[in-house]
Structures are given as C-alpha cells and as structure tokens.
C-alpha cells in the first residue's frame, strides 16, 4: 500500500491550476484530460507561462537540493541567522569577492553532471540547465570552489531561484537530515525590522507558529498515548472553514457536519481543531461545534507570502494547514472528506503521508488529506519552498505540484498511499459516489467528495431523511454517522 516516495508528475505538464487538487501527468493523458468538460481551458500563452513556472520551480528546488547535498555536515554555521547573514553578505559584496565562511566545495559543470545523473526527463534537463548557469557564473568569478554562501549567491544571481528564494528558507535537509531552516518567531520579526507576530498581527509569515495566529480558543490536545500507543503521528484532526464572511458560497452543511462527526466516531479520543476566521453558523455548524472533542479556534491567518497577497482564501488555507501540521502534527482533512476507517496503520512509523490522485498517481498528490508527525522534515521542506512556489496565477503550484517535486527529490521524507486510500472515487466519478450502488469502498480510509464539483448537484440537496432512507453508495457509507 505504501513505500518510498516516487515522482507522480511527468514531464509534459501543460494543463494546470485545477480547482480540486489535480495535477496532469504525461502528454497523452494531459490531452485526454483537457477534452474533459470538467477541466478548465487555457490559452497557448497561459499554458506556456505555467510550463515555464513549473520548470523554473523544478530547477530552483534541484539547486537547493544540490546545496544541501554538497554541504551537509561540512562545518557551516549552526545558526540559521548566521547562515542567512553569510549569504546576504556574499550577495552584497560583489561578483568578485569570495565572501562567506565555512568549508568550500568544488562546483564545476562536471560536478553538476555527476550530481544530475541521478535524474531523468525534465528533472535531468532542468538540473543541467540550472547547473550549467551556476557553474558558469562561478567560473566568471574565478571560483572553482565555493562556500555555501557563495554558491547561494550564484544561484540567486543566475536567476535559477528568483527573488533571493535560495537564501530564504535554507537549503533544506539532505541525507535524511532536516536543516534548522530560517529564523522564526521573534528572531525572524526582528531580522525583518518588525514586531513579532501575535494574534495574526505584526510580522507573520510562513514560518509563524499557529499559536501566534490564534485570536480566540485554546490549542489543547486530549491525552491519547494509552488509546494510540506508539504512534508517530498523533490523533489530532485539523479542519479549516470560514475564511470569508460568505463561506465561499457554501455555508456549513450536513456534509461538513458528517466530516467532523465521522472523524470523531472512527477515531475515538482524537482531538479535533476547527480553525475559522468567521464562525460557522446554522443548524449543522452549531451541532458540529457541540460535538465532544471539537475545539473551535478563531485565527487571523497569514495572507501575504514575501510581499505577494494571497487573494484566494483557498491559498490562505493551504498555508494554514501546513503550519498546523508542522507545529502539532496530526491529520489534516478538508471539510468534504468523510472518514471511513481508522488511520492508525498510517500513523505508525511514518513521518508524512499523502495520497495519490488517480490510478498510479496520474494527477499527482492531493493536499485534501495529509498526515504528519510534529516537525516532520517534509512539511518543513514544503514551507521552506512555499514562497518561491506560490503564484496566484497558478492555482495549485504551491499545494500540489510542489510536494510532487519535493517527493521526488527527498523520497525518504514522504510516504505515498495509493489513490483508493483517500481519493476514490475520483472527481470524474461523482455520480458513482452519490447515485451509484453496490460499492462499499473497501480500500478507503477516507472519501473525498470533491465539493467544488458536487455541491450544486448533490451536496447542497442532501438531508438527514434522504440519507437515512435512500439506497446509494454515499448514503450507505455515511448513514451510521447520523445514528
């Protein structure tokens, strides 16, 4: 069912930005998917823009992985502040100055060729493209050997990582080791010349702790070690709702209640945090908040990434879920996910778990369900790369495509489960879910309802009476949660 991470997104990635966690794989499947009436259409210029952004993110991620591999354990400054200071000093010292302390390593085109030989396809192409530019820049500076700071400077000045992205967030873990990452909390705020983040005010960014975004509520975890002995991923369930006053046109519904209720019923003793900016209202919102074990947490989430406004609240929620998993660990689920079976097998001996979307992961990895140990290396990597990946013009670059890249570069940090674990039926089989018969979903831990596609046709029309009395796949699966 699970194992080492494998690349799930193939070279020809032209149809992007799906609203429901979909990443298209190879050319033939992308062409077939583009003919599906459910998928958005893109102009040639839009496709080219997204293709270039995808390739650029791969090149930047590989460059950072190269730095981490080259300098892991090489006696560089232990403090992230010192390291970023060294890189900044190098960047401001001019092309001809070998600023930055620490060990030096040979960085030539031959060295990149040796390193890049581990990859294939677009990863090999982008590795060599970026590596050649970096090696040529260092050669121009008269450097066949470089410190980490100087190498970071070359990555920035060649444009392999734009906006000094390489120096923001560190180089990431290598050889199974997580880097200390950038300064956070008060240290990060002071470095930026602002006040520390508190209740969502001040200097709040991707590195801000969830507790510093809480305006109202307590992040108190129920004791679980006797009920869930030996788990590496704690039974803490994170939901997010109400980031806008109109709830995105989808008020708290019966399905949202069933999402919360099923998690509590299937995983007794779990803690459920429901993060909100605007309190869920109505009958089902009140019932969900009254369930034992549910804690409502009002937050003021981060809405800017390196000066870029996150206009879509879905993107705000993408960041908040990662911050919650990093700080506390647990299970994140969208509120249109129904828990069918205990997650316990996935909570043992794994640090970060994501599900494939589509057979053999043809559409990538979906962030609608994720499991994480506290401080897991993969979620830290994700957040370190979040700023350079975030692009409001490409809906899912930071949330779906980025973890696919990182899963390929850092396979030991991620466990992938097959598509039927969380994301069966797929979004193109919604009728089978809500109107079909005879499927008991025997391989599902959870079932994603693809709300953005099923709301008008099915979800918004559901009632208790209908679920209790009408025979179909969905009703039969969730009826027990209304008892």
Buried (B, 14 or more C-beta within 10 A) or exposed (E): EBEEBBBBBBBBBBBBBBBBBBBBBBEEBBEEBBEEEBBEEBEEEBBEBBBEBBBBBBBBBBBBBBBBBBBBEEEBBEEBBBBBBBBBBBBEBEEEEBBBBBEBBEBBBEBBBEBBEEBEEBBBBBBBBBBBBBBBBBBEBEBBBBBBBBBBBBBBBBBBBEBBBBBBBBBBBBEEEBBBBBBBBBBBBBBEEEEBBBBBEBBBBBBBBBBBBBEEBEBEBBEBEEBBEEBBBBBBBBBBBBBEEEBBEBBBBBBBBBBBBBBBBBBEEBBBBBBBBEBBEBEBBEBBBEBEBBBBBBBBBBBEBBEEEBEBBBBBBBBBBBBBBBBBBBBBBBBBBBBBBBBBEBBEEBBBBBBBBBEEBBBBBBBBBBBBBBBBBBBBBBBBBBBBBBBBEBBBBBBBBBBBBBBBBBBEBBBBBBBBBBBBBBBBEBBBBBBBEEBEBEBBBBBBBBBBBBBEEBBBEBEEEEBEEBEBBBBBBBBEBEE
